[in-house]
């Protein structure tokens, strides 16, 4: 037994958001049909999406968003729903708003496309309608999916949904140092070449380590692996610029060989940064030759759609940049991985998007007590819907160095509370 969805017009947008909610979030099989007779005669769980119900099925009235193939400015109306506002109000339906249009609007980041119609400024958390509607701290699409699940169970008591479990994945980022050649002459050439290359910054990192001001990435990762993380973390690496492909990272490859790795690299259509991205992927491939599913994360503000178009052309299959670097919450309204929907081409892309809910930068100015409460509230929100909780941390902040004591304590508290 599965769910059968009827719509007179089955657009790519309709199939995308129904598949996300029922397949990705609720883990149930979904069938689509535009045939009334087939739908009415079916013995499966029936859901219709249109102007009016066909029979006694669960009926959800649609607005025009999912029937369109354009990105245009929409004059949104909202209504109160619980303790927050929801868009796309409707009448005479199972819910007082078009939950599927609302979910698509948030998940596809529709408003970010529209934002750039009239502005060259970056899209920030304060620009988000979720911020205005008080939805940003909640994985609201997953909450709506849970609501739909309960509605289905009430109407079809015999229908069973698969069980889900809460999952927690910290993401940790740092800059990798290259191998220093052995022998006096090669080492001297390396040091001088690096010293006079203004683009390279890792010598200062080496100096900091020697003087005790810096941190040792290998030691931190060793401690995290054996004391706390048990293989859950994903490490995102920034490689020094290496236009001539001279640098090697054999020492680092040894202690990172069994870790989940990704590339820490800003997405850009800029030729210089695109070249750096390709160089980084080449180094990553050398470090883990069996890694065919490349991951990426950037700490700069994510720019859509330019960033994901750049990743697509680079062969990256999973990205962990969906979030606001200076604000906690759920930018795409979900704590479930999803494939990016390209609104310009109106199609689903291969890039799997994984949203982080919190970064160390976002809680930088909070007190320890306030930061702990923020972390716990976000984890509780994800646990409520049995979702995936991603966080983003700088590796140096997780060291035993006394100046990073606050961050290490917050990180450990997060691990403890997440379980």
C-alpha positions in Angstrom: 0.0 0.0 0.0 1.3 3.4 -0.9 0.1 7.0 -1.5 -1.5 7.9 -4.8 -1.6 11.6 -5.6 -4.0 13.1 -8.2 -3.6 16.4 -10.0 -5.2 17.3 -13.2 -1.8 18.9 -14.3 1.3 17.1 -13.1 4.1 19.7 -13.3 7.8 19.3 -12.4 7.2 21.5 -9.3 4.3 19.3 -8.1 6.2 16.1 -8.5 9.3 17.6 -6.8 7.7 18.8 -3.6 5.4 15.8 -3.2 8.3 13.5 -3.6 10.4 15.5 -1.1 7.7 15.5 1.5 6.4 11.9 1.2 9.5 10.1 -0.1 12.5 12.0 1.4 10.9 13.1 4.7 8.2 10.5 5.4 9.9 7.6 3.6 6.8 6.3 1.8 6.3 5.4 -1.9 4.3 7.9 -3.9 2.4 7.4 -7.2 1.2 10.2 -9.4 -1.8 10.2 -11.7 -3.9 12.6 -13.8 -6.5 9.8 -14.5 -9.6 10.4 -12.4 -11.0 6.8 -12.8 -7.7 5.2 -11.9 -7.5 7.4 -8.8 -11.0 6.8 -7.6 -10.7 3.0 -8.1 -7.4 2.8 -6.4 -7.2 1.0 -3.0 -4.2 3.1 -1.9 -4.1 6.2 0.3 -5.6 8.9 -1.8 -4.6 12.6 -1.9 -5.8 15.1 -4.4 -4.4 18.5 -5.2 -6.5 20.8 -7.2 -9.6 23.1 -7.2 -12.1 20.6 -5.7 -12.2 17.1 -4.3 -13.0 14.1 -6.5 -14.5 12.0 -3.7 -13.8 11.2 -0.1 -10.0 11.5 -0.3 -7.7 13.9 1.5 -8.1 17.1 -0.5 -5.6 20.0 -0.6 -6.6 23.1 -2.6 -3.8 24.6 -4.8 -2.8 28.1 -5.6 -1.0 28.9 -8.9 2.7 28.6 -7.8 3.2 24.9 -8.5 1.3 25.1 -11.8 3.7 27.8 -13.1 7.0 27.6 -14.8 8.1 31.1 -14.1 9.9 33.0 -11.4 8.1 36.2 -10.7 7.3 38.6 -7.9 4.4 37.4 -5.9 2.2 39.5 -3.6 2.0 37.1 -0.7 -0.9 37.0 1.7 -0.5 35.2 5.0 -2.8 34.0 7.8 -2.1 32.9 11.4 -1.5 29.2 11.8 -0.7 28.2 15.4 1.9 30.7 16.7 3.3 31.8 13.3 2.2 33.0 9.9 1.8 30.9 6.8 1.5 32.0 3.1 -0.9 30.9 0.4 -4.2 30.8 2.3 -7.0 28.7 0.8 -10.5 27.7 1.9 -12.6 24.5 1.9 -9.6 22.2 2.1 -7.9 19.9 4.6 -5.6 22.7 5.6 -6.2 26.5 5.5 -3.1 27.1 3.4 -1.5 25.4 0.4 1.2 23.5 2.3 2.8 22.2 -0.8 3.2 25.6 -2.5 4.5 27.0 0.8 7.0 24.1 1.1 8.2 24.6 -2.5 8.5 28.3 -2.0 10.8 27.9 1.0 12.7 24.8 -0.2 13.5 26.1 -3.6 14.7 29.4 -2.2 12.2 31.1 -4.6 12.5 34.4 -2.7 16.2 34.6 -3.2 15.8 34.5 -7.0 13.2 37.3 -6.7 15.4 39.3 -4.4 18.0 39.6 -7.1 15.4 41.0 -9.6 15.6 44.3 -7.8 18.9 44.2 -5.8 22.6 43.5 -6.2 22.9 43.1 -2.5 23.5 39.7 -0.8 20.4 38.0 0.5 20.7 37.8 4.3 18.7 36.2 7.1 16.9 39.4 7.8 15.7 39.5 4.2 14.1 36.1 4.6 10.3 35.8 4.9 10.9 32.9 7.3 12.5 35.5 9.6 9.4 37.7 9.3 7.0 34.8 9.7 9.0 33.5 12.8 9.7 30.2 11.0 13.5 30.4 10.7 14.3 28.6 14.0 12.1 25.6 12.9 12.5 22.9 10.3 9.0 23.9 9.3 8.6 21.7 6.2 9.5 18.7 8.3 6.9 19.8 10.8 4.3 20.2 8.1 5.2 16.7 6.8 4.6 15.4 10.3 1.2 17.1 10.3 0.4 15.5 6.9 1.5 12.1 8.3 -0.9 12.5 11.2 -3.7 13.5 8.9 -3.1 10.4 6.7 -3.0 8.1 9.8 -6.3 9.5 11.0 -8.1 8.9 7.7 -6.3 5.7 6.9 -5.5 4.0 10.3 -4.1 0.8 8.7 -1.4 2.7 6.7 2.0 2.4 8.3 4.9 4.9 8.0 8.5 3.7 8.3 10.3 4.7 11.5 13.0 7.4 11.4 15.8 8.3 13.7 17.5 11.6 14.7 21.0 11.9 13.2 23.8 14.3 14.1 26.7 15.3 11.8 29.2 18.0 12.9 31.0 19.6 10.0 34.5 20.9 10.8 36.7 23.1 8.5 40.3 24.0 8.4 43.2 24.9 6.1 45.6 22.1 5.3 49.4 22.7 5.4 51.5 21.2 2.6 54.4 18.8 3.1 57.7 20.6 3.7 60.4 19.0 1.4 63.4 17.2 3.0 67.0 18.3 2.3 68.5 21.7 2.8 68.2 23.0 -0.8 64.6 21.8 -1.5 63.5 23.0 1.9 65.1 26.4 1.4 63.5 26.8 -2.1 60.1 25.9 -0.7 60.4 28.4 2.2 61.5 31.3 0.0 58.9 30.6 -2.7 56.2 30.4 -0.1 57.5 33.5 1.8 57.3 35.7 -1.2 53.9 34.4 -2.5 51.4 36.8 -1.0 48.6 34.4 -1.7 49.9 31.8 0.8 49.1 32.1 4.4 50.1 28.8 5.9 53.6 29.9 7.0 52.0 32.1 9.7 50.1 29.0 10.8 53.4 27.1 11.1 54.9 30.0 13.1 51.9 30.1 15.4 52.3 26.4 16.1 56.0 26.7 16.9 55.4 29.7 19.2 52.4 28.0 20.9 49.9 30.5 19.5 48.4 28.2 17.0 46.9 24.7 17.0 47.9 21.3 15.6 45.1 20.0 13.3 46.3 16.4 13.4 46.3 16.4 17.2 42.8 18.0 17.4 41.4 15.5 14.8 43.0 12.6 16.7 41.4 13.7 20.0 38.0 14.3 18.4 38.0 11.0 16.7 38.8 8.9 19.7 37.1 10.9 22.5 33.9 12.1 21.0 32.9 11.8 17.4 33.2 8.1 16.6 33.4 8.8 12.8 30.4 11.1 12.5 32.2 14.2 11.5 32.7 15.6 8.0 36.0 17.5 7.5 36.1 20.3 5.0 39.6 21.2 3.8 40.9 24.5 2.3 44.0 23.8 0.3 46.7 26.5 -0.3 46.6 28.0 -3.8 48.8 25.8 -6.1 48.5 27.0 -9.7 51.6 25.0 -10.8 50.6 21.8 -8.8 53.9 21.8 -6.8 52.5 21.1 -3.3 52.0 17.7 -1.8 49.9 16.6 1.2 51.1 13.1 1.9 51.5 13.6 5.6 48.0 14.9 5.9 46.6 12.2 3.7 47.8 9.6 6.2 45.9 10.9 9.2 42.9 11.8 7.1 42.7 8.5 5.2 39.7 7.1 7.1 37.8 10.4 7.5 34.9 11.8 5.5 36.4 14.7 3.6 35.1 17.6 1.5 36.4 20.7 -0.1 36.1 24.1 1.7 35.9 26.5 -1.2 33.8 29.5 -2.0 31.6 29.0 -5.0 32.2 31.5 -7.7 32.0 32.1 -11.4 35.2 34.1 -11.1 37.8 32.4 -13.3 40.5 32.6 -10.6 38.3 31.0 -7.9 37.0 28.4 -10.3 40.6 27.4 -11.0 41.3 27.1 -7.3 38.2 24.9 -6.9 39.4 22.5 -9.6 42.9 22.5 -8.0 41.3 21.7 -4.6 39.3 18.8 -6.1 42.5 17.5 -7.7 44.3 17.5 -4.3 41.3 15.8 -2.7 41.3 13.1 -5.3 45.0 12.4 -4.6 44.4 12.1 -0.9 41.4 9.8 -1.2 41.5 8.1 -4.6 38.4 6.0 -3.8 36.3 9.1 -3.0 34.0 9.5 -6.0 31.3 11.5 -4.3 32.8 15.0 -3.7 31.4 17.2 -1.0 31.8 20.9 -0.6 31.1 23.7 2.0 31.7 27.4 2.0 31.7 29.8 4.9 30.9 32.9 2.8 27.3 33.8 2.2 25.8 31.3 -0.2 24.7 33.0 -3.5 22.0 31.3 -5.5 21.9 30.1 -8.2 25.5 30.9 -9.1 27.0 28.8 -6.4 25.2 25.6 -7.3 25.7 26.1 -11.0 29.4 26.3 -10.3 29.4 23.1 -8.2 27.4 21.3 -10.9 30.0 22.1 -13.6 32.8 21.0 -11.2 31.3 17.5 -10.6 30.5 18.0 -6.9 27.6 15.9 -5.8 26.8 17.1 -2.2 27.0 20.5 -0.6 26.8 21.6 3.0 26.6 25.4 2.6 22.8 25.9 3.0 22.6 28.1 6.1 23.3 31.6 7.2 26.8 32.1 8.5 25.8 34.8 11.0 22.3 33.5 12.0 21.1 30.2 13.4 18.1 28.4 11.9 16.9 26.5 8.8 17.5 28.6 5.7 15.7 26.1 3.4 13.1 25.3 6.1 14.2 21.6 6.5 16.5 19.3 8.3 16.2 16.7 5.6 18.7 16.4 2.7 17.2 17.4 -0.6 18.2 17.7 -4.3 18.5 21.3 -5.5 15.7 22.4 -7.8 17.0 24.7 -10.6 14.2 27.3 -11.0 15.8 28.6 -14.1 15.6 25.3 -15.9 12.6 23.9 -13.9 14.3 20.6 -13.1 15.8 18.6 -10.3 19.6 18.6 -10.2 22.0 15.9 -8.9 23.3 18.1 -6.1 22.3 16.9 -2.7 21.9 19.8 -0.3 22.5 19.3 3.4 21.5 22.3 5.6 23.5 23.4 8.7 21.4 24.9 11.5 24.2 26.5 13.5 27.8 27.7 13.0 30.3 28.8 15.6 30.3 32.3 13.9 26.6 32.6 14.4 26.9 32.3 18.2 30.2 34.2 18.5 28.8 37.0 20.6 26.4 35.0 22.7 27.3 34.1 26.3 28.0 30.5 27.0 24.6 30.1 28.7 22.7 31.7 25.8 24.7 29.7 23.2 23.9 26.4 25.0 20.2 27.3 25.0 20.3 28.1 21.3 22.0 24.8 20.5 19.6 22.8 22.6 16.5 24.5 21.1 17.8 23.7 17.6 18.5 20.1 18.5 15.1 19.7 20.1 13.5 21.1 16.9 15.3 18.5 14.8 14.7 15.6 17.3 10.9 16.4 17.2 10.8 15.5 13.5 13.6 12.8 13.6 15.7 14.8 11.2 19.4 15.5 10.5 21.2 18.0 12.6 24.3 19.6 10.9 26.5 22.2 12.6 29.6 24.0 11.3 32.8 24.6 13.3 36.3 25.8 12.7 38.8 23.2 13.7 41.0 25.6 15.7 38.0 26.4 18.0 38.0 22.8 19.1 41.6 22.7 20.4 42.7 22.6 24.0 44.2 26.0 23.7 42.9 28.2 26.5 41.7 31.0 24.2 39.3 28.6 22.5 38.0 27.2 25.8 34.5 28.6 25.2 34.1 27.0 21.8 35.4 23.6 22.9 32.9 23.6 25.9 30.0 24.5 23.6 31.0 21.8 21.1 31.2 19.2 23.8 27.8 20.3 25.2 26.3 20.0 21.8 27.7 16.4 21.4 26.4 15.4 24.8 22.9 16.8 24.2 22.6 15.4 20.7 23.6 12.0 22.0 
